[in-house]
């Protein structure tokens, strides 16, 4: 679970800042997200951020403008761990080709000093089938990740859709959140049953409002619904992360 704790979707993403114009239907296109994250020594944080602004963000902006991708973001980890990642970049597309076009452009330049200073690096390739975006730009991104039951991983998504998505949708309409989606790996580097719920917030106050709304909903569940919720994932597999979005763009 370390990759999810550390800084996904930066993830996914960022996974993942999909346009609000896409309606909430079962026929949505799959959104693929490339996540590149680094563990940067604290002394090198300013240099790494400056290099990203000069060299990476222009490529992402150009790729968004020409339609190769539908969204992108850069982020910094808020809740640090001893072996976790500190910085990352994410870009999303409705095709793998769109993601690779951006990656090819980035790799035309030699590694930057900030990247070379990194003590650890990791890439992820994710996809999302269940997502919804609303108005506004996210300032914070939270991930709530867990392992679905390996024999029936589809039950986890079904449980979320039934028990929590109505509340998610309500919070989106109220402006408490800017995005929610359920991500899974497209290229499996950990257990394929891992699922990560991603929520974008416009400000820190919205994180509190979201938690209050979810707790209120869960307090009204029946015993059967609580059992359904608990049975959909592997016990004690939940791991969270919290990121601050530094730059972003979407269609």
C-alpha positions in Angstrom: 0.0 0.0 0.0 3.0 2.4 0.2 2.5 3.8 -3.2 -1.0 4.8 -2.3 -0.1 6.3 1.1 2.8 8.2 -0.4 1.2 10.2 -3.0 -1.0 8.9 -5.6 -3.0 10.4 -7.6 -1.1 13.1 -6.7 -3.2 10.6 -8.1 -4.3 9.7 -9.9 -5.6 11.6 -10.3 -5.3 13.0 -10.2 -6.2 11.2 -11.5 -8.3 12.6 -12.4 -9.4 16.1 -12.4 -12.0 15.2 -15.1 -14.2 17.9 -16.7 -17.5 18.7 -15.0 -19.3 18.5 -18.4 -19.2 14.7 -18.4 -22.6 13.4 -17.1 -22.9 10.8 -14.3 -23.7 7.8 -16.5 -22.6 4.2 -16.8 -21.3 4.9 -20.3 -18.5 7.2 -19.3 -15.2 6.8 -21.1 -12.4 5.2 -19.1 -10.0 7.8 -17.9 -6.3 6.8 -17.7 -3.9 8.5 -15.4 -0.1 8.6 -15.3 1.4 9.3 -11.9 5.1 10.3 -11.5 6.2 10.8 -7.9 9.5 11.5 -6.1 10.9 11.6 -2.6 12.9 14.9 -2.5 15.2 15.8 0.4 13.7 18.8 2.2 16.7 21.1 1.3 15.9 20.5 -2.4 12.2 21.2 -2.4 12.5 24.8 -3.7 14.8 23.8 -6.6 12.5 20.9 -7.5 9.4 23.1 -7.6 11.2 25.7 -9.7 12.3 23.2 -12.2 8.8 21.8 -12.5 7.4 25.2 -13.2 9.9 26.0 -15.9 10.2 22.6 -17.6 7.2 20.3 -16.8 4.2 22.6 -16.5 4.7 24.1 -20.0 4.6 20.6 -21.5 1.4 19.7 -19.6 -0.2 23.0 -20.5 0.6 22.5 -24.2 -0.7 18.9 -24.1 -3.9 20.0 -22.6 -4.4 22.7 -25.2 -3.8 20.2 -28.1 -6.2 17.6 -26.7 -3.6 15.0 -25.8 -4.8 15.0 -22.2 -7.9 16.2 -20.4 -6.3 17.2 -17.1 -3.0 17.5 -15.2 -1.7 18.6 -11.8 1.4 18.9 -9.6 1.2 18.4 -5.9 3.1 18.2 -2.6 2.4 15.7 0.1 0.7 17.2 3.3 1.0 14.1 5.6 4.5 12.8 5.3 5.8 9.4 6.1 9.3 8.2 6.7 9.6 6.4 3.4 6.9 8.2 1.4 7.0 10.5 -1.6 7.0 14.3 -1.3 6.2 15.6 -4.8 4.5 14.4 -7.9 2.9 15.2 -11.2 -0.2 13.6 -12.8 -1.8 13.8 -16.2 -5.0 12.1 -17.4 -6.3 11.1 -20.8 -9.0 9.0 -22.4 -6.2 7.1 -24.2 -2.9 5.5 -23.3 -1.5 7.2 -26.4 -2.3 10.6 -24.9 -0.4 9.8 -21.8 2.6 8.5 -23.6 2.8 11.6 -25.8 3.3 13.7 -22.7 5.9 11.3 -21.3 7.8 11.3 -24.5 8.0 15.1 -24.5 9.2 15.2 -20.9 11.9 12.6 -21.5 13.4 14.5 -24.4 15.2 16.6 -21.8 17.9 15.1 -19.6 17.1 14.4 -15.9 16.8 17.7 -13.9 19.0 18.3 -10.8 15.9 18.1 -8.6 15.1 14.7 -10.0 18.7 13.5 -9.6 18.6 14.6 -5.9 15.5 12.4 -5.3 16.1 9.4 -3.0 13.2 7.5 -4.5 11.0 7.6 -7.6 7.9 5.7 -8.7 5.5 5.7 -11.6 1.9 4.5 -11.7 -0.6 3.9 -14.5 -4.2 4.1 -13.3 -7.7 4.0 -14.7 -11.1 5.1 -13.5 -14.5 4.0 -14.6 -16.5 5.6 -11.9 -16.0 9.4 -11.4 -17.8 12.7 -11.4 -16.5 16.3 -11.5 -18.1 19.5 -10.4 -17.3 23.2 -10.6 -14.2 24.7 -9.0 -10.6 24.0 -8.7 -9.2 21.6 -6.0 -6.7 22.8 -3.5 -6.5 19.5 -1.6 -6.7 15.9 -2.8 -7.4 13.1 -0.4 -7.2 9.4 -1.2 -8.9 6.6 0.8 -7.4 3.3 -0.4 -8.3 -0.3 0.5 -8.0 -3.8 -0.8 -11.2 -5.2 -2.1 -12.0 -8.8 -1.5 -9.8 -10.6 -4.1 -12.4 -13.1 -5.0 -15.1 -10.4 -5.7 -13.4 -7.1 -6.2 -16.4 -5.7 -8.0 -18.4 -5.8 -4.7 -16.3 -2.9 -3.3 -17.3 -0.5 -6.1 -21.0 -1.7 -5.9 -21.0 -1.0 -2.2 -19.6 2.5 -2.5 -22.1 3.3 -5.3 -25.0 2.1 -3.2 -24.1 3.4 0.3 -22.0 6.5 -0.2 -22.2 7.8 -3.8 -25.5 9.6 -3.2 -23.9 11.6 -0.4 -20.8 12.2 -2.6 -23.1 13.6 -5.3 -24.9 15.8 -2.8 -21.6 17.3 -1.6 -20.5 17.8 -5.1 -23.6 19.8 -5.9 -23.1 21.9 -2.7 -19.6 22.8 -3.7 -18.0 20.9 -0.8 -16.0 18.8 -3.3 -14.8 19.4 -6.8 -14.3 15.7 -7.8 -14.7 12.2 -6.6 -13.7 8.9 -8.3 -12.7 5.4 -7.8 -9.3 4.4 -9.2 -7.7 1.1 -9.9 -4.4 0.1 -11.4 -4.1 -0.4 -15.2 -0.6 -1.7 -14.8 -0.6 -3.8 -11.7 2.5 -3.3 -9.4 0.7 -4.2 -6.2 -2.4 -6.3 -5.5 -4.8 -6.0 -8.4 -7.7 -5.7 -5.9 -6.5 -2.4 -4.5 -9.0 0.4 -5.0 -8.5 4.1 -4.2 -11.3 6.6 -3.7 -10.1 10.1 -4.7 -11.8 13.3 -3.5 -10.9 16.9 -4.5 -11.6 19.8 -2.1 -11.6 23.5 -2.9 -10.3 24.4 0.6 -9.5 22.9 4.0 -12.9 23.8 5.4 -14.5 21.5 2.8 -12.6 18.6 4.2 -14.4 19.1 7.5 -17.7 19.5 5.8 -17.2 16.3 3.8 -16.3 14.3 6.9 -19.4 15.5 8.7 -21.7 14.6 5.8 -20.2 11.1 5.5 -20.4 10.5 9.2 -24.0 11.6 9.2 -24.8 9.2 6.4 -23.0 6.2 8.0 -24.8 6.9 11.3 -28.1 6.1 9.6 -27.0 2.8 8.1 -28.8 -0.4 9.2 -26.9 -3.3 10.7 -27.1 -5.1 7.3 -25.6 -2.1 5.5 -22.8 -1.9 8.0 -22.0 -5.5 7.5 -22.1 -5.0 3.7 -19.6 -2.1 4.0 -17.3 -4.2 6.2 -17.5 -7.3 4.0 -16.5 -5.5 0.8 -12.8 -5.0 1.8 -10.0 -6.7 3.5 -9.9 -5.8 7.2 -7.3 -3.2 8.2 -6.2 -2.6 4.6 -7.3 1.0 4.5 -4.6 3.6 4.0 -5.1 7.4 3.4 -3.1 10.2 1.8 -3.6 14.0 1.7 -2.0 16.2 -1.0 -1.9 19.9 -1.7 -2.4 20.8 -5.4 0.3 23.3 -6.5 -0.7 23.7 -10.1 -3.4 22.2 -12.3 -5.4 22.4 -15.5 -8.4 20.6 -17.1 -10.7 20.8 -20.0 
